[in-house]
Amino acid sequence: MLTRLTRFISLYGAKLSAGFFGLLVFVASVVADLVAQKVFGLYAADIREVLVPAFVAGVAAVCVVYPFCLAALQVREHEAELRQIRGELRDSEARFRDFADAASDWYWEMDKDLRFSFLSPRVEDVTGVPVEFHLGKTREEMAGEDASLPKWQKHLDDLKNHRPFKDFRYARRGPDGRVQHMATSGKPIFGAAGNFVGYRGVATDLTRQVEAEIRARRALDLMSAAVDGLSELFVLWDKDDRLVVCNQRYRDLNKAVAGATEPGVTFEDHIRAVTAKGLYPNAVGREEEWLADRLARHNEPRGPFELARQDGQWLLVNEQRLPDGSRVTVSTDITPLKNAERSLRESEQRLRDFASIAADWFWEQDKDLRFTFVSVENEGISGVQAHDHYGKTRRETNPVGISDEELAAHEALIEAHEPFTDFRFDRARPDGTLVHLSISGIPVFDETGAFRGYRGVGRDITQMIEAEREITEQRERAESLMHAKSDFLARIGHDLSTPLNAILGFAQVMEMELLGGAPGSKYLDYARNIRTSGEILSALISDILDLSRIEAGKLDLEDEIFGIAPLMDDIGMLFRGQAEAVEVTLLVETAEEISDMRGDRKAVLQALMNLVSNAVKFTDAGGRIAVSANLDGNALCLAVADTGAGFDMAELDIVLEPFGRAQQAPGRRRAGTGLGLAIAKALAELHDGTLEIDSAPGVGTTATLVFPAKRAISGDAGRAAE
């Protein structure tokens, strides 16, 4: 207020002083006159003449001096005001610098040609580049990176068109080679006439911030990759129970409800969506009850729990509440473990089933070979209670039916910690009956290899022992009967052979008319029939005698080396006439690599003759029989293949039995005893060989005598043996 009043006086003081001076002289003369009259009375006229001029002169002096005093006062006031303004200006500039320094690292100016005309000194501290280096250069010349980038083109366009810009970010490489990240903002400046003067702006070094952001981004990417790479399923819920992030494994498991795995979905909405899709098997049919329990577990975690999911998957779910109220859910796929547990349970059940079949009771002994466990089943078998075994050794349980030597041998075996099987002994039940028992056991060792005892099983073999005894008795009776049969057949064979030979001799004499002609041709036919039937009967008796000797084990084989080729020649000589008589082609072949055989030549020849005889009998006219000797690997094979009637392989067991014969088509029945194949098979087995047969109805039969390699002798070895 004082300042304004002073300014008013300084402007209008001269004019006011002139008018005020005249008015003041007039007032002063009046006042002086009145004072003179009042004070001095009669002397008022004299005093007035002296007082009025003096008083007026004083007032006039005051009026003349006052403007000068007032002007001096005004100058002093102006100086004080100027000092105040300058101080305020300095404070304002200091505040501006503080604000600029706080908001940026340096400030700058451009002229109307968009060239830097000023930069604050701090630019060198920040960038390492002197201020002078920047002056006179354009923004594009100081770009430090590709100015053709879209962000640079937009920035240069803003400068060209004098538009303000804010937080333009760019990168430049400093003198030390380090990349620096900058941000700058600017405002165009215009003159009083609106002409463009230039730009003023600020700039900030964002290197630390950007590098921190890069590190944070990399850390976030690394964390995301790590979370996605987890073998576990990971989900993070915020304090409002909304999904923040989950990994790929969790999304894959819930791909049927992909929308429920997006950020922002609440936990309840998520599990309701999963439940609605039937992805929680244990929730089907009781969804609300299951959901209530699951929400309670989520809100108040009580430790890990197992959770069944779709397609037989199992998860071990572990939920934790974090200090800020958020929750993290980590689930481990334990499907292989659950499958292993199921397999283990099934395996244990199978073992229990097998054990219950293979064993009647179980037992255990400690490292001192004393019983620590006997299953209750033993009591029903032996009549001895389980606790009566505890603390005792096997000997102390009083086994019977076993010698001291046998028991001592068993004890030596278990003291050596060896496994054992089928150790047999007897035990007398309380009622006096005897039971036959068998035990098996294996030693048990801990992880350090220290012996811990035995585990084993036991069986009641009473019925088996009794059955074995019965089988032994039956076998002995059968063997006795077999010997009796063989003896009977041998005696009856010899008894039949003598008159049969006489019959054959007389029939041959009659057929050959050695004693004169018979009266009538029919007698010759009768004689021929008698001879033929007698020969068949003689062959049958011979076969029966051979088979009985084989079954009785009375056929002694000669161990000799004989040639295969001569054997095959004998077969051709014996059967070629018979084959030609029925119009069947007989071929006999011997492989070059075959030389000799070790065995009984007569027995091998008989076996091969039986096979060829069968082939001749069952091959129709025009058929073919091939007898061959060859090597199959190291085995010696003597084969007879025909194109005869053949038979169904389902009848093979019947064909190989004594007197067994296959079914034949009507009108194709052939004579035969049914002993030829049985004898050939038995003779092959006596040589450690086999008889192999392959046949098909209407195709033919191949019968092969197969002898092991030890029976085949090479030519050099055969000659050396001779």
C-alpha positions in Angstrom: 0.0 0.0 0.0 2.9 2.3 0.9 4.6 1.6 -2.4 1.5 2.4 -4.4 1.0 5.7 -2.5 4.7 6.6 -3.1 4.3 6.0 -6.8 1.1 8.2 -6.8 2.9 11.1 -5.2 5.9 10.8 -7.5 3.7 11.1 -10.5 1.3 13.8 -9.3 3.4 15.6 -6.5 4.5 18.7 -8.5 1.0 19.6 -9.5 -0.4 19.1 -6.1 2.4 21.0 -4.5 1.6 24.2 -6.5 -2.1 24.2 -5.7 -1.5 23.1 -2.2 1.1 25.9 -1.7 -1.4 28.7 -2.5 -4.1 27.1 -0.4 -1.7 26.6 2.5 -0.6 30.3 2.5 -4.2 31.5 2.6 -5.1 29.2 5.4 -1.9 30.2 7.3 -2.8 33.9 7.1 -6.3 33.3 8.4 -5.1 31.1 11.3 -2.4 33.7 12.2 -4.9 36.5 12.3 -7.3 34.5 14.5 -4.5 33.6 16.9 -3.4 37.2 17.1 -6.8 38.4 18.0 -7.4 35.7 20.5 -4.1 35.8 22.2 -3.0 39.3 22.0 -6.3 41.1 21.9 -5.6 44.9 21.7 -2.2 44.1 20.3 -3.6 41.9 17.7 -3.1 44.3 14.7 0.6 44.8 15.6 1.2 41.1 16.3 -0.7 40.1 13.1 1.6 42.2 11.1 4.6 40.3 12.5 3.1 36.8 13.1 1.2 36.3 9.9 4.1 36.9 7.5 6.4 34.7 9.7 3.9 31.9 9.9 3.2 32.1 6.2 6.9 32.0 5.4 7.3 28.9 7.6 4.5 27.1 5.9 5.8 28.1 2.6 9.2 26.7 3.5 7.6 23.5 4.5 5.7 23.2 1.3 8.9 23.9 -0.7 11.1 21.4 1.2 8.5 18.6 1.4 8.5 17.4 -2.2 12.3 17.1 -2.1 12.1 15.1 1.1 9.3 13.0 -0.4 11.4 12.4 -3.5 14.4 11.2 -1.4 12.1 8.9 0.5 10.7 7.5 -2.7 14.2 6.7 -4.1 15.1 4.8 -0.9 11.9 2.9 -1.2 12.6 2.0 -4.8 16.0 0.7 -4.0 14.6 -1.5 -1.3 11.9 -2.8 -3.6 14.5 -3.5 -6.3 16.6 -5.4 -3.8 13.6 -7.4 -2.9 12.7 -8.1 -6.5 16.2 -9.2 -7.2 16.2 -11.5 -4.2 12.9 -13.0 -5.3 14.3 -13.5 -8.8 17.3 -15.3 -7.4 15.1 -17.5 -5.2 12.9 -18.2 -8.3 15.9 -19.1 -10.4 17.2 -21.3 -7.6 13.8 -23.0 -7.3 13.7 -23.4 -11.1 17.2 -25.0 -11.1 16.2 -27.3 -8.2 13.0 -28.3 -10.0 14.8 -28.9 -13.3 17.6 -30.8 -11.6 15.1 -32.9 -9.7 13.0 -33.6 -12.8 15.9 -34.2 -15.2 19.7 -34.5 -15.5 20.2 -31.5 -17.7 18.2 -28.9 -19.7 18.8 -27.6 -23.1 17.7 -25.0 -25.7 17.5 -25.1 -29.5 17.4 -22.1 -31.8 15.0 -21.6 -34.6 17.1 -23.8 -36.9 16.6 -26.7 -34.4 20.3 -26.7 -33.4 21.4 -26.9 -29.8 22.3 -23.5 -28.5 22.5 -24.2 -24.8 23.0 -27.3 -22.5 23.4 -27.2 -18.8 26.8 -28.3 -17.6 25.6 -31.6 -16.1 25.3 -33.1 -19.5 29.0 -33.7 -19.5 28.8 -35.4 -16.1 26.0 -37.7 -17.3 27.1 -38.5 -20.8 30.8 -37.9 -20.6 30.6 -35.6 -23.7 31.4 -31.9 -23.3 28.8 -29.3 -23.8 30.7 -27.8 -26.7 30.4 -31.0 -28.7 26.6 -30.6 -28.7 26.3 -27.0 -29.6 25.4 -26.3 -33.2 24.2 -29.8 -33.9 20.7 -31.0 -34.7 18.9 -33.7 -32.9 19.3 -36.1 -35.8 23.0 -35.5 -35.8 23.1 -36.5 -32.2 20.7 -39.5 -32.6 23.3 -42.2 -31.7 21.1 -44.8 -33.3 19.2 -45.4 -36.6 17.2 -42.3 -37.3 15.1 -44.1 -39.9 13.3 -46.0 -37.1 9.6 -45.1 -36.9 10.0 -43.5 -33.4 12.8 -41.2 -34.7 10.8 -40.2 -37.8 7.9 -39.2 -35.6 10.1 -37.2 -33.2 11.9 -35.4 -36.1 8.4 -34.6 -37.5 7.3 -33.1 -34.2 10.4 -30.9 -34.1 9.9 -29.8 -37.7 6.3 -28.9 -37.1 7.1 -27.2 -33.7 5.0 -29.6 -31.7 5.7 -30.2 -28.0 6.9 -33.7 -27.1 7.3 -35.6 -23.9 9.4 -38.5 -22.8 11.0 -39.3 -26.2 13.3 -42.3 -25.5 16.5 -43.2 -27.4 19.8 -44.9 -26.9 23.3 -43.7 -27.6 26.8 -45.1 -27.0 29.0 -43.1 -24.7 32.8 -42.5 -25.1 33.4 -45.6 -22.9 31.4 -47.8 -25.3 28.6 -48.3 -22.9 25.1 -47.9 -24.2 23.1 -45.1 -22.5 19.4 -44.8 -22.5 18.0 -41.2 -22.5 14.6 -39.6 -22.3 13.9 -36.0 -23.3 10.9 -33.6 -23.3 10.6 -30.3 -25.0 8.4 -27.3 -25.6 8.5 -24.9 -28.6 9.1 -21.2 -27.8 7.5 -18.4 -29.8 8.2 -14.6 -29.8 5.8 -11.7 -29.1 4.8 -11.7 -32.8 4.2 -15.5 -32.7 7.4 -16.3 -34.6 9.1 -19.6 -33.7 12.2 -18.9 -31.7 13.3 -22.5 -30.8 12.9 -25.2 -28.1 13.5 -25.5 -24.4 13.6 -28.8 -22.8 15.0 -31.2 -20.3 16.7 -34.6 -20.6 17.2 -37.5 -18.2 19.6 -40.4 -18.1 17.4 -43.6 -17.9 20.3 -46.0 -18.2 20.0 -47.4 -14.7 16.3 -47.6 -14.9 16.3 -49.3 -18.3 19.0 -51.7 -17.3 17.0 -52.5 -14.2 13.9 -52.9 -16.3 15.9 -55.2 -18.6 17.2 -57.2 -15.7 13.7 -57.4 -14.2 12.3 -58.4 -17.6 14.9 -61.1 -18.0 14.3 -62.2 -14.4 10.6 -62.3 -15.1 11.1 -64.2 -18.4 13.5 -66.5 -16.6 11.0 -67.0 -13.8 8.2 -67.6 -16.3 10.4 -70.1 -18.2 11.3 -71.8 -14.9 7.7 -71.9 -13.9 6.7 -73.3 -17.3 9.6 -75.7 -17.1 8.5 -77.1 -13.8 7.4 -80.7 -13.8 4.9 -79.6 -11.2 1.7 -77.7 -11.9 1.9 -74.1 -10.6 -0.8 -71.5 -9.9 -0.7 -68.2 -8.1 -3.8 -66.6 -6.7 -3.9 -63.0 -5.4 -5.3 -61.9 -2.0 -8.8 -61.6 -3.7 -8.4 -65.3 -4.7 -8.1 -64.4 -8.4 -5.7 -66.2 -10.7 -2.5 -64.3 -11.4 -0.4 -66.7 -13.3 -0.2 -70.5 -14.0 2.3 -72.5 -15.9 1.8 -74.5 -19.2 1.4 -77.8 -17.5 -1.5 -76.5 -15.5 -3.1 -75.1 -18.7 -2.6 -78.4 -20.5 -4.3 -80.3 -17.7 -7.2 -77.9 -17.9 -7.4 -77.3 -21.6 -11.0 -78.5 -21.7 -11.8 -75.3 -19.6 -9.1 -73.0 -21.1 -11.2 -69.9 -20.3 -11.0 -70.8 -16.6 -7.2 -70.6 -16.6 -7.1 -66.9 -17.6 -5.8 -64.3 -15.2 -8.6 -62.7 -13.1 -10.7 -65.8 -12.8 -11.6 -66.6 -9.2 -10.6 -69.9 -7.6 -14.3 -70.9 -7.0 -15.3 -70.1 -10.6 -12.2 -72.1 -11.8 -13.0 -75.3 -9.9 -16.7 -75.0 -10.7 -15.8 -74.9 -14.4 -13.5 -77.9 -14.0 -16.1 -79.8 -12.0 -18.8 -79.1 -14.5 -16.6 -80.7 -17.2 -16.3 -83.9 -15.1 -12.6 -83.5 -14.7 -12.7 -84.4 -11.0 -13.9 -88.1 -11.0 -14.5 -88.1 -7.2 -16.9 -85.2 -7.5 -19.2 -86.9 -10.0 -22.6 -87.3 -8.4 -21.9 -85.2 -5.3 -20.6 -82.0 -6.9 -21.7 -79.5 -4.2 -20.4 -81.5 -1.3 -17.1 -82.0 -3.0 -16.8 -78.3 -4.0 -17.5 -77.2 -0.4 -14.8 -79.5 0.9 -12.3 -78.3 -1.8 -13.0 -74.6 -1.0 -12.5 -75.3 2.7 -9.1 -76.9 2.0 -8.2 -74.0 -0.2 -9.2 -71.3 2.3 -7.5 -73.1 5.2 -4.6 -75.2 3.8 -4.0 -78.3 6.0 -1.0 -79.8 4.2 -0.6 -81.8 1.0 -3.5 -84.0 -0.2 -4.1 -86.3 -3.1 -6.5 -85.3 -5.9 -7.8 -87.5 -8.6 -8.1 -86.0 -12.1 -9.3 -87.1 -15.5 -7.8 -90.0 -17.5 -6.6 -91.8 -14.4 -4.2 -89.0 -13.4 -3.4 -88.3 -9.7 -2.0 -85.1 -8.2 -0.4 -84.4 -4.9 -1.7 -80.8 -4.1 0.2 -78.5 -1.8 -1.3 -75.1 -1.1 0.3 -72.3 0.9 -1.0 -68.9 2.1 1.5 -66.1 1.6 2.0 -63.2 4.0 0.1 -60.7 1.8 -2.9 -63.0 1.7 -2.3 -64.5 -1.7 -2.1 -68.3 -2.2 0.2 -70.5 -4.2 -0.8 -74.0 -5.4 1.8 -76.5 -6.4 0.7 -79.9 -7.7 2.9 -82.9 -8.4 1.9 -85.6 -10.9 2.0 -88.8 -8.8 0.2 -90.9 -11.4 3.3 -93.2 -11.9 3.5 -93.5 -8.1 -0.2 -94.4 -7.8 0.1 -96.8 -10.7 3.1 -98.3 -9.0 1.2 -98.6 -5.7 -1.7 -100.2 -7.5 0.6 -102.6 -9.3 2.3 -103.3 -5.9 -1.1 -104.0 -4.3 -2.1 -106.2 -7.2 1.3 -107.9 -7.1 1.0 -108.4 -3.4 -2.4 -109.8 -3.9 -1.2 -112.1 -6.7 1.7 -113.2 -4.4 -0.8 -113.9 -1.6 -3.0 -115.8 -4.0 0.0 -117.7 -5.3 1.3 -118.3 -1.8 -2.0 -119.4 -0.6 -2.0 -122.0 -3.4 1.6 -122.9 -3.2 1.9 -122.8 0.5 -0.3 -123.6 3.5 1.4 -121.4 6.1 4.3 -118.9 6.5 7.0 -118.6 9.0 10.0 -116.4 10.0 13.1 -116.9 12.1 15.5 -114.3 13.6 19.3 -114.2 13.1 19.6 -116.9 15.9 17.3 -119.2 13.8 14.6 -119.0 16.4 10.9 -118.6 15.3 9.5 -115.1 15.5 6.4 -115.7 13.4 4.2 -118.7 12.4 0.9 -118.0 10.6 -2.2 -119.3 12.2 -2.8 -121.8 9.4 -0.1 -124.0 10.8 -2.2 -124.7 13.9 -5.0 -126.3 11.8 -2.4 -128.5 10.0 0.0 -129.6 12.7 -2.2 -129.0 15.8 0.6 -126.9 17.4 -0.3 -123.3 18.3 1.8 -120.5 16.8 3.1 -119.2 20.1 4.4 -122.6 21.0 7.0 -122.1 18.2 8.2 -118.7 19.2 11.8 -118.5 20.6 12.5 -122.1 19.6 14.7 -123.6 16.9 13.4 -126.1 14.4 15.0 -129.0 16.3 13.3 -127.7 19.6 9.9 -128.1 18.0 10.5 -131.9 17.9 10.1 -132.8 14.2 9.7 -136.6 13.6 10.1 -138.9 10.6 13.6 -137.6 9.9 17.0 -139.0 10.9 19.5 -137.0 13.0 21.8 -137.0 10.1 19.2 -135.4 7.8 18.3 -132.8 10.5 22.0 -132.0 11.1 22.5 -131.5 7.4 19.6 -129.1 7.2 20.9 -127.2 10.2 24.3 -126.9 8.6 22.7 -125.5 5.5 20.7 -122.8 7.4 23.7 -121.9 9.6 25.5 -121.2 6.3 22.6 -118.9 5.4 21.8 -120.8 2.2 18.3 -121.0 0.7 16.6 -124.4 0.8 13.5 -126.1 -0.7 11.3 -129.0 0.1 12.9 -130.0 3.4 10.5 -132.8 4.6 9.7 -134.0 8.0 6.7 -135.3 10.0 4.8 -134.1 13.0 2.5 -135.9 15.3 -0.8 -134.2 16.0 -2.3 -134.1 19.5 -4.8 -136.8 18.4 -1.9 -139.1 17.4 -2.3 -138.8 13.6 0.9 -138.2 11.6 1.1 -135.3 9.1 3.8 -135.0 6.5 5.2 -131.5 6.1 7.5 -129.7 3.6 9.2 -126.3 4.1 11.2 -124.0 2.0 13.0 -120.8 3.0 15.3 -118.0 1.9 17.8 -116.1 4.1 17.1 -112.4 4.7 19.9 -109.7 4.8 19.7 -106.0 5.6 21.1 -103.2 3.4 24.6 -103.7 4.9 24.5 -107.4 4.1 24.1 -108.5 7.7 22.1 -111.7 8.2 18.7 -111.0 9.7 17.0 -114.4 9.6 14.8 -116.6 7.4 11.5 -116.3 5.8 9.7 -119.3 4.4 6.6 -121.2 3.6 5.3 -124.6 4.6 3.0 -127.2 2.9 1.0 -130.1 4.2 2.1 -132.9 1.8 0.3 -135.7 3.6 -2.1 -136.3 0.7 0.8 -136.1 -1.8 2.9 -138.6 0.2 -0.1 -141.0 0.4 -0.8 -140.4 -3.3 2.9 -141.1 -4.2 2.8 -144.3 -2.2 -0.4 -145.3 -4.0 1.2 -144.4 -7.4 4.3 -146.4 -6.5 2.2 -149.4 -5.6 0.2 -149.1 -8.8 3.4 -148.7 -10.9 4.9 -151.7 -9.3 1.7 -153.7 -10.0 1.7 -152.3 -13.6 5.3 -153.3 -14.1 4.5 -156.7 -12.7 1.6 -157.0 -15.1 3.8 -155.7 -18.0 6.4 -158.4 -17.2 3.7 -161.0 -17.0 2.3 -159.8 -20.3 5.7 -159.8 -21.9 6.5 -163.3 -20.6 3.1 -164.4 -21.8 3.6 -162.9 -25.2 7.1 -164.4 -25.5 5.8 -167.9 -24.5 2.8 -167.7 -26.6 4.8 -166.4 -29.5 7.2 -169.2 -29.3 4.3 -171.7 -28.8 2.6 -170.3 -31.9 5.7 -170.1 -34.1 6.4 -173.8 -34.1 2.9 -175.0 -35.4 2.7 -171.9 -37.6 6.0 -172.7 -39.3 4.7 -176.3 -39.9 1.5 -174.9 -41.4 3.4 -172.5 -43.6 5.7 -175.4 -44.7 2.8 -177.8 -45.6 1.0 -175.0 -47.4 4.0 -174.2 -49.4 4.4 -177.9 -50.3 0.8 -178.1 -51.4 1.1 -174.8 -53.4 4.2 -176.1 -55.2 2.6 -179.6 -55.7 5.9 -181.2 -54.5 4.0 -184.4 -53.7 1.8 -184.5 -56.8 -1.1 -182.6 -58.1 -4.1 -181.8 -56.0 -7.5 -183.0 -57.2 -8.9 -179.6 -58.4 -7.6 -176.1 -58.8 -9.4 -174.8 -55.7 -7.0 -176.7 -53.5 -4.1 -174.7 -54.9 -6.0 -171.5 -54.0 -6.7 -172.8 -50.5 -3.0 -173.6 -50.1 -2.0 -170.1 -51.3 -4.5 -168.5 -48.9 -3.2 -170.6 -46.0 0.4 -169.5 -46.8 -0.5 -165.8 -47.1 -2.5 -165.8 -43.9 0.2 -167.7 -42.1 2.9 -165.1 -43.2 0.7 -162.3 -42.0 0.2 -164.1 -38.7 3.9 -164.8 -38.5 4.7 -161.1 -39.1 2.2 -160.1 -36.4 3.7 -162.5 -33.9 7.2 -161.2 -34.7 6.0 -157.6 -34.2 4.3 -158.5 -30.9 7.5 -160.2 -29.7 9.6 -157.2 -30.7 7.3 -154.7 -29.0 7.1 -156.8 -25.8 10.9 -157.0 -25.7 11.2 -153.2 -26.1 8.5 -152.5 -23.4 10.2 -155.0 -21.1 13.6 -153.4 -21.7 15.0 -156.7 -22.9 16.0 -155.5 -26.3 19.7 -155.1 -26.3 21.1 -152.8 -28.9 24.4 -153.4 -30.7 26.7 -150.4 -30.6 28.4 -150.6 -34.0 29.3 -148.4 -37.0 27.6 -149.2 -40.2 27.2 -147.6 -43.6 24.1 -145.7 -44.5 24.4 -146.3 -48.2 24.4 -150.1 -47.9 21.4 -149.8 -45.5 19.5 -147.7 -48.1 20.5 -150.3 -50.8 18.9 -153.1 -48.7 15.7 -151.1 -48.5 15.6 -150.7 -52.3 16.2 -154.4 -52.8 13.6 -155.5 -50.2 10.7 -153.2 -51.4 11.3 -152.5 -55.1 9.5 -155.7 -56.1 6.6 -155.0 -53.8 6.3 -151.4 -55.1 6.3 -152.5 -58.7 3.7 -155.2 -58.0 1.2 -152.4 -56.9 2.4 -150.0 -59.6 4.1 -147.6 -57.2 7.4 -145.8 -58.0 10.1 -146.3 -55.3 13.0 -143.9 -55.2 16.0 -144.3 -52.8 18.4 -141.4 -52.3 21.4 -140.9 -50.0 23.1 -137.5 -49.6 26.8 -137.4 -50.5 27.8 -135.9 -47.1 26.4 -138.9 -45.2 28.7 -141.9 -44.6 28.1 -144.0 -41.5 26.0 -144.2 -38.3 26.7 -145.5 -34.9 23.9 -147.8 -33.5 22.2 -151.1 -34.0 22.0 -151.7 -37.8 19.3 -154.3 -37.4 17.1 -152.1 -35.3 17.5 -149.1 -37.6 16.8 -151.3 -40.6 13.6 -152.7 -39.0 12.4 -149.2 -38.1 12.9 -148.0 -41.7 11.3 -151.1 -43.1 8.2 -150.5 -41.0 7.9 -147.0 -42.5 8.4 -148.1 -46.1 6.0 -151.1 -45.6 3.3 -148.7 -44.4 4.0 -146.4 -47.4 3.6 -149.3 -49.8 0.4 -150.4 -48.2 -1.3 -147.0 -48.2 -0.1 -145.7 -51.6 -2.4 -146.3 -54.6 -1.2 -147.3 -58.1 0.6 -144.6 -59.9 1.8 -143.1 -56.6 5.3 -142.4 -55.5 7.5 -143.2 -52.5 10.8 -141.5 -51.8 13.2 -142.9 -49.2 16.0 -140.5 -48.4 19.0 -140.1 -46.1 20.3 -136.5 -45.4 21.6 -134.2 -42.7 19.4 -131.5 -41.2 21.9 -129.4 -39.4 23.9 -132.0 -37.5 21.0 -134.4 -37.2 20.8 -137.5 -39.3 17.4 -137.9 -41.0 16.0 -141.1 -42.6 12.7 -140.1 -44.3 10.0 -141.9 -46.1 7.6 -139.7 -48.1 4.6 -141.1 -50.0 1.7 -139.7 -52.0 -0.7 -142.1 -50.4 -4.0 -141.7 -48.5 -2.6 -139.7 -45.6 -4.5 -139.0 -42.4 -5.6 -136.1 -40.2 -2.9 -134.9 -37.8 -5.5 -134.8 -35.0 -5.2 -138.6 -35.1 -1.4 -138.7 -34.7 -1.5 -139.8 -31.1 -3.8 -142.7 -32.0 -1.6 -143.7 -34.9 1.5 -143.9 -32.7 -0.2 -146.1 -30.1 0.2 -149.9 -30.5 -2.5 -151.3 -32.7 -3.7 -147.7 -33.4 -5.0 -146.9 -36.9 -6.3 -143.7 -38.5 -9.7 -143.4 -40.0 -9.7 -144.3 -43.7 -12.1 -143.3 -46.5 -14.7 -146.0 -47.4 -13.3 -148.5 -49.9 -9.7 -147.7 -49.1 -9.1 -149.8 -46.0 -5.7 -151.4 -46.0 -4.4 -154.5 -44.1 -2.0 -153.9 -41.2 -1.6 -154.6 -37.5 -1.1 -151.0 -36.3 2.3 -151.9 -34.7 4.7 -150.7 -37.4 4.8 -147.0 -36.3 4.8 -147.8 -32.6 7.8 -150.1 -33.1 9.7 -147.6 -35.3 9.1 -144.9 -32.7 10.4 -147.1 -29.9 13.5 -148.1 -31.8 14.3 -144.5 -32.7 13.9 -143.5 -29.0 16.3 -146.3 -28.0 18.9 -144.5 -30.2 18.1 -141.1 -28.5 16.1 -140.1 -31.6 12.5 -139.3 -32.5 10.0 -140.2 -35.1 8.4 -137.1 -36.7 5.3 -137.4 -38.9 3.6 -134.9 -41.2 0.5 -136.0 -43.0 -2.6 -134.7 -44.7 -5.6 -136.6 -46.1 -5.4 -137.1 -49.8 -1.9 -135.6 -50.0 0.3 -138.2 -48.4 2.6 -138.8 -45.4 6.2 -138.1 -44.5 7.7 -140.1 -41.7 11.2 -139.2 -40.6 13.6 -141.0 -38.2 15.7 -138.2 -36.6 18.9 -139.3 -34.9 21.1 -136.9 -32.9 24.5 -135.7 -34.2 26.4 -138.1 -32.0 24.9 -140.9 -34.1 26.2 -139.5 -37.4 29.7 -140.6 -38.3 31.7 -138.9 -41.1 33.4 -141.0 -43.7 37.0 -140.5 -42.3 35.9 -141.3 -38.8 34.0 -144.4 -39.9 37.1 -145.7 -41.8 39.3 -145.0 -38.8 37.0 -146.9 -36.6 37.1 -149.9 -38.9 
